[in-house]
Amino acid sequence: MVAEVLGEKVFPDLESLPELPDIVDVFRAAKHVPAIVESCIKLGIKNLWLQEGIIHEEAAQRAGGAGITVVMDRCMWRDAVKFGVHPRREQAS
């Protein structure tokens, strides 16, 4: 495992974080989602975002049943741009 990425310290799992995040944004294959959901439930994390192309209906239902807000198969950056939360990047000419 690497120690950092782009100057940010890397942690092996959610349980190793020094503080709880407001949201867990998943960029992993769908097969990893059930374990991530279980960690979120265990830790009391209330928001889970599965990036575009990541779909796991059973895990999403489990998370929702535990009171976690789940967004699935969506790109957080695209939605932020779409809803005006994040400005579009200018295209280089």
mmCIF file as gemmi writes it, N, C-alpha and C atoms, coordinates in Angstrom:
data_model
loop_
_atom_site.group_PDB
_atom_site.id
_atom_site.type_symbol
_atom_site.label_atom_id
_atom_site.label_alt_id
_atom_site.label_comp_id
_atom_site.label_asym_id
_atom_site.label_entity_id
_atom_site.label_seq_id
_atom_site.pdbx_PDB_ins_code
_atom_site.Cartn_x
_atom_site.Cartn_y
_atom_site.Cartn_z
_atom_site.occupancy
_atom_site.B_iso_or_equiv
_atom_site.pdbx_formal_charge
_atom_site.auth_seq_id
_atom_site.auth_asym_id
_atom_site.pdbx_PDB_model_num
ATOM 1 N N . MET Axp A 1 ? 0.837 -1.181 0 1 0 ? 1 A 1
ATOM 2 C CA . MET Axp A 1 ? 0 0 0 1 0 ? 1 A 1
ATOM 3 C C . MET Axp A 1 ? 0.883 1.245 0 1 0 ? 1 A 1
ATOM 4 N N . VAL Axp A 2 ? 0.46 2.251 -0.732 1 0 ? 2 A 1
ATOM 5 C CA . VAL Axp A 2 ? 1.194 3.515 -0.771 1 0 ? 2 A 1
ATOM 6 C C . VAL Axp A 2 ? 0.88 4.324 0.481 1 0 ? 2 A 1
ATOM 7 N N . ALA Axp A 3 ? 1.781 5.227 0.844 1 0 ? 3 A 1
ATOM 8 C CA . ALA Axp A 3 ? 1.595 6.046 2.037 1 0 ? 3 A 1
ATOM 9 C C . ALA Axp A 3 ? 0.767 7.299 1.769 1 0 ? 3 A 1
ATOM 10 N N . GLU Axp A 4 ? 0.881 7.819 0.523 1 0 ? 4 A 1
ATOM 11 C CA . GLU Axp A 4 ? 0.09 9.005 0.186 1 0 ? 4 A 1
ATOM 12 C C . GLU Axp A 4 ? -0.146 9.084 -1.317 1 0 ? 4 A 1
ATOM 13 N N . VAL Axp A 5 ? -1.183 9.83 -1.671 1 0 ? 5 A 1
ATOM 14 C CA . VAL Axp A 5 ? -1.537 10.071 -3.066 1 0 ? 5 A 1
ATOM 15 C C . VAL Axp A 5 ? -1.798 11.56 -3.214 1 0 ? 5 A 1
ATOM 16 N N . LEU Axp A 6 ? -1.106 12.187 -4.157 1 0 ? 6 A 1
ATOM 17 C CA . LEU Axp A 6 ? -1.244 13.628 -4.399 1 0 ? 6 A 1
ATOM 18 C C . LEU Axp A 6 ? -1.077 14.436 -3.109 1 0 ? 6 A 1
ATOM 19 N N . GLY Axp A 7 ? -0.156 13.99 -2.273 1 0 ? 7 A 1
ATOM 20 C CA . GLY Axp A 7 ? 0.143 14.699 -1.039 1 0 ? 7 A 1
ATOM 21 C C . GLY Axp A 7 ? -0.807 14.422 0.115 1 0 ? 7 A 1
ATOM 22 N N . GLU Axp A 8 ? -1.791 13.545 -0.094 1 0 ? 8 A 1
ATOM 23 C CA . GLU Axp A 8 ? -2.763 13.204 0.953 1 0 ? 8 A 1
ATOM 24 C C . GLU Axp A 8 ? -2.445 11.824 1.526 1 0 ? 8 A 1
ATOM 25 N N . LYS Axp A 9 ? -2.475 11.71 2.848 1 0 ? 9 A 1
ATOM 26 C CA . LYS Axp A 9 ? -2.221 10.43 3.499 1 0 ? 9 A 1
ATOM 27 C C . LYS Axp A 9 ? -3.286 9.411 3.098 1 0 ? 9 A 1
ATOM 28 N N . VAL Axp A 10 ? -2.867 8.167 2.919 1 0 ? 10 A 1
ATOM 29 C CA . VAL Axp A 10 ? -3.753 7.081 2.524 1 0 ? 10 A 1
ATOM 30 C C . VAL Axp A 10 ? -4.065 6.206 3.74 1 0 ? 10 A 1
ATOM 31 N N . PHE Axp A 11 ? -5.322 5.763 3.842 1 0 ? 11 A 1
ATOM 32 C CA . PHE Axp A 11 ? -5.748 4.881 4.916 1 0 ? 11 A 1
ATOM 33 C C . PHE Axp A 11 ? -6.278 3.595 4.294 1 0 ? 11 A 1
ATOM 34 N N . PRO Axp A 12 ? -6.057 2.45 4.912 1 0 ? 12 A 1
ATOM 35 C CA . PRO Axp A 12 ? -6.444 1.173 4.293 1 0 ? 12 A 1
ATOM 36 C C . PRO Axp A 12 ? -7.947 0.911 4.284 1 0 ? 12 A 1
ATOM 37 N N . ASP Axp A 13 ? -8.687 1.557 5.191 1 0 ? 13 A 1
ATOM 38 C CA . ASP Axp A 13 ? -10.126 1.33 5.269 1 0 ? 13 A 1
ATOM 39 C C . ASP Axp A 13 ? -10.774 2.455 6.073 1 0 ? 13 A 1
ATOM 40 N N . LEU Axp A 14 ? -12.088 2.474 6.091 1 0 ? 14 A 1
ATOM 41 C CA . LEU Axp A 14 ? -12.806 3.537 6.798 1 0 ? 14 A 1
ATOM 42 C C . LEU Axp A 14 ? -12.525 3.522 8.298 1 0 ? 14 A 1
ATOM 43 N N . GLU Axp A 15 ? -12.355 2.334 8.836 1 0 ? 15 A 1
ATOM 44 C CA . GLU Axp A 15 ? -12.099 2.218 10.283 1 0 ? 15 A 1
ATOM 45 C C . GLU Axp A 15 ? -10.783 2.871 10.699 1 0 ? 15 A 1
ATOM 46 N N . SER Axp A 16 ? -9.872 3.061 9.782 1 0 ? 16 A 1
ATOM 47 C CA . SER Axp A 16 ? -8.565 3.648 10.091 1 0 ? 16 A 1
ATOM 48 C C . SER Axp A 16 ? -8.531 5.171 9.991 1 0 ? 16 A 1
ATOM 49 N N . LEU Axp A 17 ? -9.605 5.773 9.523 1 0 ? 17 A 1
ATOM 50 C CA . LEU Axp A 17 ? -9.623 7.238 9.397 1 0 ? 17 A 1
ATOM 51 C C . LEU Axp A 17 ? -9.545 7.906 10.759 1 0 ? 17 A 1
ATOM 52 N N . PRO Axp A 18 ? -8.841 9.037 10.869 1 0 ? 18 A 1
ATOM 53 C CA . PRO Axp A 18 ? -8.747 9.732 12.153 1 0 ? 18 A 1
ATOM 54 C C . PRO Axp A 18 ? -10.058 10.409 12.56 1 0 ? 18 A 1
ATOM 55 N N . GLU Axp A 19 ? -10.93 10.702 11.595 1 0 ? 19 A 1
ATOM 56 C CA . GLU Axp A 19 ? -12.257 11.247 11.894 1 0 ? 19 A 1
ATOM 57 C C . GLU Axp A 19 ? -13.225 10.754 10.829 1 0 ? 19 A 1
ATOM 58 N N . LEU Axp A 20 ? -14.51 10.752 11.164 1 0 ? 20 A 1
ATOM 59 C CA . LEU Axp A 20 ? -15.503 10.241 10.226 1 0 ? 20 A 1
ATOM 60 C C . LEU Axp A 20 ? -15.804 11.261 9.135 1 0 ? 20 A 1
ATOM 61 N N . PRO Axp A 21 ? -15.93 10.804 7.903 1 0 ? 21 A 1
ATOM 62 C CA . PRO Axp A 21 ? -16.285 11.713 6.816 1 0 ? 21 A 1
ATOM 63 C C . PRO Axp A 21 ? -17.791 11.982 6.808 1 0 ? 21 A 1
ATOM 64 N N . ASP Axp A 22 ? -18.193 13.074 6.161 1 0 ? 22 A 1
ATOM 65 C CA . ASP Axp A 22 ? -19.609 13.371 5.98 1 0 ? 22 A 1
ATOM 66 C C . ASP Axp A 22 ? -20.216 12.451 4.927 1 0 ? 22 A 1
ATOM 67 N N . ILE Axp A 23 ? -19.38 12.036 3.982 1 0 ? 23 A 1
ATOM 68 C CA . ILE Axp A 23 ? -19.846 11.179 2.895 1 0 ? 23 A 1
ATOM 69 C C . ILE Axp A 23 ? -18.707 10.252 2.459 1 0 ? 23 A 1
ATOM 70 N N . VAL Axp A 24 ? -19.083 9.04 2.071 1 0 ? 24 A 1
ATOM 71 C CA . VAL Axp A 24 ? -18.116 8.106 1.491 1 0 ? 24 A 1
ATOM 72 C C . VAL Axp A 24 ? -18.421 8.053 0.001 1 0 ? 24 A 1
ATOM 73 N N . ASP Axp A 25 ? -17.449 8.425 -0.815 1 0 ? 25 A 1
ATOM 74 C CA . ASP Axp A 25 ? -17.571 8.457 -2.27 1 0 ? 25 A 1
ATOM 75 C C . ASP Axp A 25 ? -16.805 7.261 -2.825 1 0 ? 25 A 1
ATOM 76 N N . VAL Axp A 26 ? -17.519 6.303 -3.398 1 0 ? 26 A 1
ATOM 77 C CA . VAL Axp A 26 ? -16.936 5.025 -3.788 1 0 ? 26 A 1
ATOM 78 C C . VAL Axp A 26 ? -16.533 5.017 -5.269 1 0 ? 26 A 1
ATOM 79 N N . PHE Axp A 27 ? -15.271 4.734 -5.501 1 0 ? 27 A 1
ATOM 80 C CA . PHE Axp A 27 ? -14.699 4.58 -6.84 1 0 ? 27 A 1
ATOM 81 C C . PHE Axp A 27 ? -14.151 3.167 -7 1 0 ? 27 A 1
ATOM 82 N N . ARG Axp A 28 ? -14.788 2.182 -6.415 1 0 ? 28 A 1
ATOM 83 C CA . ARG Axp A 28 ? -14.315 0.798 -6.473 1 0 ? 28 A 1
ATOM 84 C C . ARG Axp A 28 ? -15.328 -0.064 -7.195 1 0 ? 28 A 1
ATOM 85 N N . ALA Axp A 29 ? -14.915 -1.235 -7.61 1 0 ? 29 A 1
ATOM 86 C CA . ALA Axp A 29 ? -15.824 -2.164 -8.281 1 0 ? 29 A 1
ATOM 87 C C . ALA Axp A 29 ? -16.993 -2.503 -7.353 1 0 ? 29 A 1
ATOM 88 N N . ALA Axp A 30 ? -18.145 -2.764 -7.96 1 0 ? 30 A 1
ATOM 89 C CA . ALA Axp A 30 ? -19.365 -3.033 -7.198 1 0 ? 30 A 1
ATOM 90 C C . ALA Axp A 30 ? -19.204 -4.171 -6.195 1 0 ? 30 A 1
ATOM 91 N N . LYS Axp A 31 ? -18.352 -5.142 -6.493 1 0 ? 31 A 1
ATOM 92 C CA . LYS Axp A 31 ? -18.181 -6.271 -5.568 1 0 ? 31 A 1
ATOM 93 C C . LYS Axp A 31 ? -17.655 -5.837 -4.196 1 0 ? 31 A 1
ATOM 94 N N . HIS Axp A 32 ? -17.057 -4.652 -4.105 1 0 ? 32 A 1
ATOM 95 C CA . HIS Axp A 32 ? -16.533 -4.151 -2.832 1 0 ? 32 A 1
ATOM 96 C C . HIS Axp A 32 ? -17.563 -3.365 -2.018 1 0 ? 32 A 1
ATOM 97 N N . VAL Axp A 33 ? -18.684 -3.045 -2.637 1 0 ? 33 A 1
ATOM 98 C CA . VAL Axp A 33 ? -19.665 -2.177 -1.977 1 0 ? 33 A 1
ATOM 99 C C . VAL Axp A 33 ? -20.265 -2.787 -0.708 1 0 ? 33 A 1
ATOM 100 N N . PRO Axp A 34 ? -20.641 -4.073 -0.664 1 0 ? 34 A 1
ATOM 101 C CA . PRO Axp A 34 ? -21.216 -4.601 0.583 1 0 ? 34 A 1
ATOM 102 C C . PRO Axp A 34 ? -20.313 -4.395 1.808 1 0 ? 34 A 1
ATOM 103 N N . ALA Axp A 35 ? -19.031 -4.621 1.673 1 0 ? 35 A 1
ATOM 104 C CA . ALA Axp A 35 ? -18.114 -4.426 2.806 1 0 ? 35 A 1
ATOM 105 C C . ALA Axp A 35 ? -18.035 -2.944 3.191 1 0 ? 35 A 1
ATOM 106 N N . ILE Axp A 36 ? -18.075 -2.065 2.202 1 0 ? 36 A 1
ATOM 107 C CA . ILE Axp A 36 ? -18.044 -0.625 2.479 1 0 ? 36 A 1
ATOM 108 C C . ILE Axp A 36 ? -19.314 -0.219 3.214 1 0 ? 36 A 1
ATOM 109 N N . VAL Axp A 37 ? -20.45 -0.753 2.789 1 0 ? 37 A 1
ATOM 110 C CA . VAL Axp A 37 ? -21.722 -0.477 3.467 1 0 ? 37 A 1
ATOM 111 C C . VAL Axp A 37 ? -21.657 -0.938 4.922 1 0 ? 37 A 1
ATOM 112 N N . GLU Axp A 38 ? -21.135 -2.123 5.154 1 0 ? 38 A 1
ATOM 113 C CA . GLU Axp A 38 ? -21.041 -2.623 6.535 1 0 ? 38 A 1
ATOM 114 C C . GLU Axp A 38 ? -20.168 -1.702 7.395 1 0 ? 38 A 1
ATOM 115 N N . SER Axp A 39 ? -19.076 -1.201 6.825 1 0 ? 39 A 1
ATOM 116 C CA . SER Axp A 39 ? -18.227 -0.256 7.564 1 0 ? 39 A 1
ATOM 117 C C . SER Axp A 39 ? -18.984 1.034 7.857 1 0 ? 39 A 1
ATOM 118 N N . CYS Axp A 40 ? -19.724 1.529 6.875 1 0 ? 40 A 1
ATOM 119 C CA . CYS Axp A 40 ? -20.5 2.762 7.082 1 0 ? 40 A 1
ATOM 120 C C . CYS Axp A 40 ? -21.523 2.573 8.194 1 0 ? 40 A 1
ATOM 121 N N . ILE Axp A 41 ? -22.204 1.438 8.193 1 0 ? 41 A 1
ATOM 122 C CA . ILE Axp A 41 ? -23.19 1.15 9.245 1 0 ? 41 A 1
ATOM 123 C C . ILE Axp A 41 ? -22.498 1.096 10.601 1 0 ? 41 A 1
ATOM 124 N N . LYS Axp A 42 ? -21.423 0.34 10.676 1 0 ? 42 A 1
ATOM 125 C CA . LYS Axp A 42 ? -20.675 0.174 11.932 1 0 ? 42 A 1
ATOM 126 C C . LYS Axp A 42 ? -20.211 1.516 12.494 1 0 ? 42 A 1
ATOM 127 N N . LEU Axp A 43 ? -19.749 2.401 11.612 1 0 ? 43 A 1
ATOM 128 C CA . LEU Axp A 43 ? -19.175 3.68 12.039 1 0 ? 43 A 1
ATOM 129 C C . LEU Axp A 43 ? -20.206 4.803 12.174 1 0 ? 43 A 1
ATOM 130 N N . GLY Axp A 44 ? -21.414 4.574 11.678 1 0 ? 44 A 1
ATOM 131 C CA . GLY Axp A 44 ? -22.445 5.608 11.758 1 0 ? 44 A 1
ATOM 132 C C . GLY Axp A 44 ? -22.337 6.675 10.674 1 0 ? 44 A 1
ATOM 133 N N . ILE Axp A 45 ? -21.69 6.351 9.576 1 0 ? 45 A 1
ATOM 134 C CA . ILE Axp A 45 ? -21.584 7.281 8.445 1 0 ? 45 A 1
ATOM 135 C C . ILE Axp A 45 ? -22.945 7.328 7.759 1 0 ? 45 A 1
ATOM 136 N N . LYS Axp A 46 ? -23.429 8.514 7.468 1 0 ? 46 A 1
ATOM 137 C CA . LYS Axp A 46 ? -24.811 8.685 7.022 1 0 ? 46 A 1
ATOM 138 C C . LYS Axp A 46 ? -25.013 8.902 5.525 1 0 ? 46 A 1
ATOM 139 N N . ASN Axp A 47 ? -23.942 9.055 4.747 1 0 ? 47 A 1
ATOM 140 C CA . ASN Axp A 47 ? -24.078 9.325 3.324 1 0 ? 47 A 1
ATOM 141 C C . ASN Axp A 47 ? -23.101 8.49 2.513 1 0 ? 47 A 1
ATOM 142 N N . LEU Axp A 48 ? -23.63 7.845 1.47 1 0 ? 48 A 1
ATOM 143 C CA . LEU Axp A 48 ? -22.828 6.969 0.618 1 0 ? 48 A 1
ATOM 144 C C . LEU Axp A 48 ? -23.113 7.313 -0.838 1 0 ? 48 A 1
ATOM 145 N N . TRP Axp A 49 ? -22.065 7.585 -1.589 1 0 ? 49 A 1
ATOM 146 C CA . TRP Axp A 49 ? -22.194 7.925 -3.005 1 0 ? 49 A 1
ATOM 147 C C . TRP Axp A 49 ? -21.425 6.895 -3.815 1 0 ? 49 A 1
ATOM 148 N N . LEU Axp A 50 ? -22.125 6.202 -4.705 1 0 ? 50 A 1
ATOM 149 C CA . LEU Axp A 50 ? -21.49 5.237 -5.601 1 0 ? 50 A 1
ATOM 150 C C . LEU Axp A 50 ? -21.365 5.9 -6.963 1 0 ? 50 A 1
ATOM 151 N N . GLN Axp A 51 ? -20.152 6.069 -7.423 1 0 ? 51 A 1
ATOM 152 C CA . GLN Axp A 51 ? -19.888 6.793 -8.656 1 0 ? 51 A 1
ATOM 153 C C . GLN Axp A 51 ? -20.527 6.116 -9.872 1 0 ? 51 A 1
ATOM 154 N N . GLU Axp A 52 ? -20.553 6.854 -10.965 1 0 ? 52 A 1
ATOM 155 C CA . GLU Axp A 52 ? -21.14 6.381 -12.212 1 0 ? 52 A 1
ATOM 156 C C . GLU Axp A 52 ? -20.591 5.006 -12.59 1 0 ? 52 A 1
ATOM 157 N N . GLY Axp A 53 ? -21.488 4.094 -12.892 1 0 ? 53 A 1
ATOM 158 C CA . GLY Axp A 53 ? -21.106 2.74 -13.269 1 0 ? 53 A 1
ATOM 159 C C . GLY Axp A 53 ? -21.039 1.769 -12.102 1 0 ? 53 A 1
ATOM 160 N N . ILE Axp A 54 ? -21.184 2.262 -10.891 1 0 ? 54 A 1
ATOM 161 C CA . ILE Axp A 54 ? -21.126 1.384 -9.713 1 0 ? 54 A 1
ATOM 162 C C . ILE Axp A 54 ? -22.553 1.173 -9.205 1 0 ? 54 A 1
ATOM 163 N N . ILE Axp A 55 ? -23.024 -0.064 -9.335 1 0 ? 55 A 1
ATOM 164 C CA . ILE Axp A 55 ? -24.399 -0.395 -8.959 1 0 ? 55 A 1
ATOM 165 C C . ILE Axp A 55 ? -24.379 -1.681 -8.131 1 0 ? 55 A 1
ATOM 166 N N . HIS Axp A 56 ? -24.988 -1.611 -6.947 1 0 ? 56 A 1
ATOM 167 C CA . HIS Axp A 56 ? -25.158 -2.804 -6.123 1 0 ? 56 A 1
ATOM 168 C C . HIS Axp A 56 ? -26.453 -2.617 -5.337 1 0 ? 56 A 1
ATOM 169 N N . GLU Axp A 57 ? -27.544 -3.105 -5.927 1 0 ? 57 A 1
ATOM 170 C CA . GLU Axp A 57 ? -28.881 -2.876 -5.364 1 0 ? 57 A 1
ATOM 171 C C . GLU Axp A 57 ? -29.027 -3.419 -3.94 1 0 ? 57 A 1
ATOM 172 N N . GLU Axp A 58 ? -28.56 -4.635 -3.694 1 0 ? 58 A 1
ATOM 173 C CA . GLU Axp A 58 ? -28.703 -5.23 -2.358 1 0 ? 58 A 1
ATOM 174 C C . GLU Axp A 58 ? -27.982 -4.405 -1.302 1 0 ? 58 A 1
ATOM 175 N N . ALA Axp A 59 ? -26.764 -3.994 -1.6 1 0 ? 59 A 1
ATOM 176 C CA . ALA Axp A 59 ? -25.998 -3.201 -0.635 1 0 ? 59 A 1
ATOM 177 C C . ALA Axp A 59 ? -26.658 -1.841 -0.418 1 0 ? 59 A 1
ATOM 178 N N . ALA Axp A 60 ? -27.19 -1.249 -1.491 1 0 ? 60 A 1
ATOM 179 C CA . ALA Axp A 60 ? -27.87 0.047 -1.362 1 0 ? 60 A 1
ATOM 180 C C . ALA Axp A 60 ? -29.108 -0.094 -0.484 1 0 ? 60 A 1
ATOM 181 N N . GLN Axp A 61 ? -29.853 -1.188 -0.642 1 0 ? 61 A 1
ATOM 182 C CA . GLN Axp A 61 ? -31.025 -1.419 0.207 1 0 ? 61 A 1
ATOM 183 C C . GLN Axp A 61 ? -30.621 -1.624 1.661 1 0 ? 61 A 1
ATOM 184 N N . ARG Axp A 62 ? -29.553 -2.361 1.871 1 0 ? 62 A 1
ATOM 185 C CA . ARG Axp A 62 ? -29.052 -2.578 3.242 1 0 ? 62 A 1
ATOM 186 C C . ARG Axp A 62 ? -28.671 -1.246 3.866 1 0 ? 62 A 1
ATOM 187 N N . ALA Axp A 63 ? -27.951 -0.41 3.112 1 0 ? 63 A 1
ATOM 188 C CA . ALA Axp A 63 ? -27.54 0.899 3.62 1 0 ? 63 A 1
ATOM 189 C C . ALA Axp A 63 ? -28.754 1.772 3.914 1 0 ? 63 A 1
ATOM 190 N N . GLY Axp A 64 ? -29.689 1.821 2.967 1 0 ? 64 A 1
ATOM 191 C CA . GLY Axp A 64 ? -30.895 2.624 3.17 1 0 ? 64 A 1
ATOM 192 C C . GLY Axp A 64 ? -31.685 2.17 4.385 1 0 ? 64 A 1
ATOM 193 N N . GLY Axp A 65 ? -31.761 0.871 4.581 1 0 ? 65 A 1
ATOM 194 C CA . GLY Axp A 65 ? -32.454 0.324 5.748 1 0 ? 65 A 1
ATOM 195 C C . GLY Axp A 65 ? -31.794 0.695 7.058 1 0 ? 65 A 1
ATOM 196 N N . ALA Axp A 66 ? -30.514 1.018 6.995 1 0 ? 66 A 1
ATOM 197 C CA . ALA Axp A 66 ? -29.765 1.421 8.192 1 0 ? 66 A 1
ATOM 198 C C . ALA Axp A 66 ? -29.738 2.945 8.356 1 0 ? 66 A 1
ATOM 199 N N . GLY Axp A 67 ? -30.522 3.647 7.517 1 0 ? 67 A 1
ATOM 200 C CA . GLY Axp A 67 ? -30.606 5.095 7.651 1 0 ? 67 A 1
ATOM 201 C C . GLY Axp A 67 ? -29.557 5.88 6.88 1 0 ? 67 A 1
ATOM 202 N N . ILE Axp A 68 ? -28.857 5.216 5.975 1 0 ? 68 A 1
ATOM 203 C CA . ILE Axp A 68 ? -27.833 5.883 5.173 1 0 ? 68 A 1
ATOM 204 C C . ILE Axp A 68 ? -28.471 6.383 3.88 1 0 ? 68 A 1
ATOM 205 N N . THR Axp A 69 ? -28.204 7.629 3.539 1 0 ? 69 A 1
ATOM 206 C CA . THR Axp A 69 ? -28.636 8.174 2.263 1 0 ? 69 A 1
ATOM 207 C C . THR Axp A 69 ? -27.689 7.653 1.192 1 0 ? 69 A 1
ATOM 208 N N . VAL Axp A 70 ? -28.243 7.038 0.146 1 0 ? 70 A 1
ATOM 209 C CA . VAL Axp A 70 ? -27.438 6.416 -0.896 1 0 ? 70 A 1
ATOM 210 C C . VAL Axp A 70 ? -27.729 7.07 -2.248 1 0 ? 70 A 1
ATOM 211 N N . VAL Axp A 71 ? -26.674 7.452 -2.936 1 0 ? 71 A 1
ATOM 212 C CA . VAL Axp A 71 ? -26.751 7.874 -4.336 1 0 ? 71 A 1
ATOM 213 C C . VAL Axp A 71 ? -25.934 6.85 -5.107 1 0 ? 71 A 1
ATOM 214 N N . MET Axp A 72 ? -26.533 6.32 -6.183 1 0 ? 72 A 1
ATOM 215 C CA . MET Axp A 72 ? -25.874 5.234 -6.897 1 0 ? 72 A 1
ATOM 216 C C . MET Axp A 72 ? -25.816 5.539 -8.393 1 0 ? 72 A 1
ATOM 217 N N . ASP Axp A 73 ? -24.689 5.181 -9.005 1 0 ? 73 A 1
ATOM 218 C CA . ASP Axp A 73 ? -24.501 5.289 -10.448 1 0 ? 73 A 1
ATOM 219 C C . ASP Axp A 73 ? -24.588 6.738 -10.931 1 0 ? 73 A 1
ATOM 220 N N . ARG Axp A 74 ? -23.96 7.657 -10.171 1 0 ? 74 A 1
ATOM 221 C CA . ARG Axp A 74 ? -23.934 9.072 -10.547 1 0 ? 74 A 1
ATOM 222 C C . ARG Axp A 74 ? -22.545 9.625 -10.297 1 0 ? 74 A 1
ATOM 223 N N . CYS Axp A 75 ? -22.18 10.622 -11.075 1 0 ? 75 A 1
ATOM 224 C CA . CYS Axp A 75 ? -20.888 11.292 -10.921 1 0 ? 75 A 1
ATOM 225 C C . CYS Axp A 75 ? -21.075 12.545 -10.072 1 0 ? 75 A 1
ATOM 226 N N . MET Axp A 76 ? -20.416 12.589 -8.943 1 0 ? 76 A 1
ATOM 227 C CA . MET Axp A 76 ? -20.562 13.717 -8.024 1 0 ? 76 A 1
ATOM 228 C C . MET Axp A 76 ? -20.142 15.028 -8.695 1 0 ? 76 A 1
ATOM 229 N N . TRP Axp A 77 ? -19.043 15.018 -9.434 1 0 ? 77 A 1
ATOM 230 C CA . TRP Axp A 77 ? -18.568 16.24 -10.075 1 0 ? 77 A 1
ATOM 231 C C . TRP Axp A 77 ? -19.563 16.724 -11.116 1 0 ? 77 A 1
ATOM 232 N N . ARG Axp A 78 ? -20.057 15.818 -11.965 1 0 ? 78 A 1
ATOM 233 C CA . ARG Axp A 78 ? -21.043 16.218 -12.981 1 0 ? 78 A 1
ATOM 234 C C . ARG Axp A 78 ? -22.305 16.78 -12.352 1 0 ? 78 A 1
ATOM 235 N N . ASP Axp A 79 ? -22.762 16.159 -11.278 1 0 ? 79 A 1
ATOM 236 C CA . ASP Axp A 79 ? -23.957 16.672 -10.605 1 0 ? 79 A 1
ATOM 237 C C . ASP Axp A 79 ? -23.696 18.043 -9.988 1 0 ? 79 A 1
ATOM 238 N N . ALA Axp A 80 ? -22.516 18.24 -9.437 1 0 ? 80 A 1
ATOM 239 C CA . ALA Axp A 80 ? -22.176 19.545 -8.855 1 0 ? 80 A 1
ATOM 240 C C . ALA Axp A 80 ? -22.179 20.627 -9.927 1 0 ? 80 A 1
ATOM 241 N N . VAL Axp A 81 ? -21.657 20.318 -11.107 1 0 ? 81 A 1
ATOM 242 C CA . VAL Axp A 81 ? -21.665 21.274 -12.219 1 0 ? 81 A 1
ATOM 243 C C . VAL Axp A 81 ? -23.107 21.51 -12.682 1 0 ? 81 A 1
ATOM 244 N N . LYS Axp A 82 ? -23.852 20.434 -12.853 1 0 ? 82 A 1
ATOM 245 C CA . LYS Axp A 82 ? -25.236 20.512 -13.339 1 0 ? 82 A 1
ATOM 246 C C . LYS Axp A 82 ? -26.097 21.397 -12.438 1 0 ? 82 A 1
ATOM 247 N N . PHE Axp A 83 ? -25.915 21.271 -11.134 1 0 ? 83 A 1
ATOM 248 C CA . PHE Axp A 83 ? -26.739 22.019 -10.194 1 0 ? 83 A 1
ATOM 249 C C . PHE Axp A 83 ? -26.11 23.34 -9.756 1 0 ? 83 A 1
ATOM 250 N N . GLY Axp A 84 ? -24.993 23.722 -10.405 1 0 ? 84 A 1
ATOM 251 C CA . GLY Axp A 84 ? -24.391 25.015 -10.142 1 0 ? 84 A 1
ATOM 252 C C . GLY Axp A 84 ? -23.579 25.117 -8.872 1 0 ? 84 A 1
ATOM 253 N N . VAL Axp A 85 ? -23.255 23.993 -8.27 1 0 ? 85 A 1
ATOM 254 C CA . VAL Axp A 85 ? -22.459 23.989 -7.042 1 0 ? 85 A 1
ATOM 255 C C . VAL Axp A 85 ? -20.976 24.14 -7.352 1 0 ? 85 A 1
ATOM 256 N N . HIS Axp A 86 ? -20.577 23.69 -8.524 1 0 ? 86 A 1
ATOM 257 C CA . HIS Axp A 86 ? -19.174 23.725 -8.952 1 0 ? 86 A 1
ATOM 258 C C . HIS Axp A 86 ? -19.133 24.298 -10.36 1 0 ? 86 A 1
ATOM 259 N N . PRO Axp A 87 ? -18.287 25.298 -10.599 1 0 ? 87 A 1
ATOM 260 C CA . PRO Axp A 87 ? -18.237 25.885 -11.943 1 0 ? 87 A 1
ATOM 261 C C . PRO Axp A 87 ? -17.624 24.917 -12.957 1 0 ? 87 A 1
ATOM 262 N N . ARG Axp A 88 ? -18.076 25.022 -14.195 1 0 ? 88 A 1
ATOM 263 C CA . ARG Axp A 88 ? -17.472 24.233 -15.284 1 0 ? 88 A 1
ATOM 264 C C . ARG Axp A 88 ? -16.045 24.689 -15.495 1 0 ? 88 A 1
ATOM 265 N N . ARG Axp A 89 ? -15.201 23.741 -15.833 1 0 ? 89 A 1
ATOM 266 C CA . ARG Axp A 89 ? -13.829 24.094 -16.203 1 0 ? 89 A 1
ATOM 267 C C . ARG Axp A 89 ? -13.854 24.666 -17.615 1 0 ? 89 A 1
ATOM 268 N N . GLU Axp A 90 ? -13.076 25.682 -17.827 1 0 ? 90 A 1
ATOM 269 C CA . GLU Axp A 90 ? -12.98 26.272 -19.164 1 0 ? 90 A 1
ATOM 270 C C . GLU Axp A 90 ? -12.171 25.347 -20.057 1 0 ? 90 A 1
ATOM 271 N N . GLN Axp A 91 ? -12.612 25.167 -21.278 1 0 ? 91 A 1
ATOM 272 C CA . GLN Axp A 91 ? -11.884 24.352 -22.25 1 0 ? 91 A 1
ATOM 273 C C . GLN Axp A 91 ? -10.67 25.125 -22.749 1 0 ? 91 A 1
ATOM 274 N N . ALA Axp A 92 ? -9.538 24.445 -22.849 1 0 ? 92 A 1
ATOM 275 C CA . ALA Axp A 92 ? -8.334 25.077 -23.409 1 0 ? 92 A 1
ATOM 276 C C . ALA Axp A 92 ? -8.528 25.257 -24.908 1 0 ? 92 A 1
ATOM 277 N N . SER Axp A 93 ? -8.105 26.425 -25.429 1 0 ? 93 A 1
ATOM 278 C CA . SER Axp A 93 ? -8.276 26.649 -26.866 1 0 ? 93 A 1
ATOM 279 C C . SER Axp A 93 ? -7.04 26.356 -27.658 1 0 ? 93 A 1
